[in-house]
């Protein structure tokens, strides 16, 4: 019977024990050369990770996609700064910029920036009207006073044209409907751009 390192052990338990012990020492040596001698650095890095991630993890919840975006935003932000600071390859600066573009897109998505942008171009008053059969409740009524949607349309002429052509004929007369549909379109474009950039570049985001 051949044991560890090709030696014949036969039924000699002492030799078998010695060979097993030598094998364990060899594994410990390899572990120390490739991992063990960096253990103190890994420990320090782990503590730093706990410190910088603690506020985000503390506030994390499972009931909304918003928190997924928060985690992704933080990770990309940290990695962008690291890759840009180390600058160890020719595309490091560009990769850092791409990651920060993703961070800005995430911020706009989670804050519903594009979904609500059109609201800045209208003036409305909010009224809480009583509900006849429910005296303890109020019903929200939004009264549109004026709008300046034409300026909003000028910011996104291509999106305006796309949305306008997709609407029914009777809907095209309502600037508010056009503005709302444009806001949906811009929000969806931001999501698609975010994940398209990650799909195309994420595998190169390493140091």
N, C-alpha and C positions, 0 to 999 in steps of 0.2 A: 504493500500500500504506500502510495506516495503522498506526503503531507505538504506543508507549506514550503515554497522555494524548491520543490522537487526532491527533497530528502525522503528516504524511506523511513517511515516511522514504525511500521509493523504494529506490534502490540505494546510498544514501549511507551507507557504513559508519561514518563519523565521527559523523554525527547519530544513527544507531542505537545506537552505543556510549554516547553522551552520555545518551540517553533511558533506556537500561538502567541506567546509573549513577545517574541521578536517581531511578528507581524503587527501586533498592536503598537509596538514602539515605532515601527516604520510608518504606520498610519498617523501616529501623533506627530512625528517629524514632518510629514508632508502637510498635515493640517497647520502646524505652526508656521512653516515656510510660506504657505499661500494664504492663510487666514488668521491664524493665532496671533502673529506679531502685529496685526493691524486691529486687534480686538479693542484696544483702548481708544483708537480713533473712531471705530464704529460705535462704541459706547457714547463718546462725546457727540458724534453726529446724531445719534438717536435721541439724546437729551435735547439737542437743539431743535430737532424735528418736533418733539413733543411740545416744546415751548412755542414755536412759531405756528403750529397747527392747532394748539389748544383752543383759542377763541373761536375758530371756525368749527371745530368738531363739537364744542360745547353748544353752539347754536344750531347744529345740524338737526333736521327733522326728516321724517319719512313720508309726510303726507302731501308733498308738493314737488314738482319738477324743478322749482326755483332753487332748491338746495343742491340738486345735482349740478346745476350750472355754477353755483357758488364754489363748489369743490373743484370743478374743472377750471374755473377762472383763477383760483388761487394757485393750483398746480402749474398752469401755464405761465402765470406771472412769476413764480419762483424760478421755474426752469428757464424762462426767457432771460432773466437777470443773470443766472448762472452761466448759461451758454455765451451770452454777450460779454460778460466780464472775463471769462477764461479765454475766449477768442482763440481756440486751439486749431481751427481749420478755416479754410478760405471762405466758407459759407456761413460762418458763425454769426456774423453781424446780421446777415439777411435772414437767417433762421430765427434769430431773436426778434427781429422786426415782424416776421410772420406770426410768431406766437403772440406778440403784443397786439397785432391786428385781430387775432382771435379773441383776445381778452376784451378788446373794445366792442367787438360784436356781441360777446356774451353779455356785457354790461347793458347794451341796448336791448337785447332780447329779454333779459330777466326784468328789466325796468319798464318793459312795454313802450319803449321810446317811439318806435315807428307806429305802433297801434294807436297811440294817442297824440301823435304829432299834429294831426289836422285840427285838434281842439284849439291849438294856439291861434288858429286863423278864423275863429268864430267867437262871438260874444253871446253868452247865454245867461239866463236867470233861472234859478232853481226854486221851485215851489213845492211845498208839502201840503197837498190838499187832503181834507178829511175824506174818509171812506164811509158812505152813508150807513151801510149795515155793520160797520166795524168801528165804532166811535173811538176806540183806544188806539187805532192805527192810522197812519198817514200814507198817502201815495205820492211818490216823487213825480213831478211834472217838470220837464225841461222846456223852457221857452226860448227859442232862438231869436235874438234881438237883431243881430247883423252878422255878416260874414265877409271874409276876404279870401275866399278859397282860390281865386284866380292867382294870387301870389304863391299859394301852395302848389298849384298845378304847374307853375313856371319852374319850380325847383326840380320836378320830375317829369319832364315833357314826354319821355318815352313810356313811362309807366302810365301817365294820363292817357296816352293814345291806346295803349294795350287794354286798359280797363274800360275805356269808353267804347271800344269796338266789341267788347265782350258783354256789355250791358244790353238789356232789352231797350227798345225804342222809348218806351215811356219812362224808364229810369234815367235816361240820358239828360232829361230836363232838370234833374235834381243834382245840384252841385254837392249837396251834403252826401248823397249816396255815392257819388263818384269819389269824393274825398275819403269816405270810410273804406270803400273798396281798395283805393290806392294804399291806404294805411295797412290793410291786410296783406296786400301784395308785397309791400316793402318789408313787413315783418317776416313773411315767409322767405323772401329773398335773402334776408340776413341769416336766417337759420340754415338755408341751403349753402350759402357762401361759407359759413363757419365750418360745417362738416365736410364740405368739399375741400377746403384748404387743409383740414386735418387729414382727410383721406389721401391727398396728394403729397403731403410733406411730413407727416408725423414720424415716419420711419427714419427720417434723416435728422430728427431732433435728439441727437445724443452727442456726447463729448468724447 
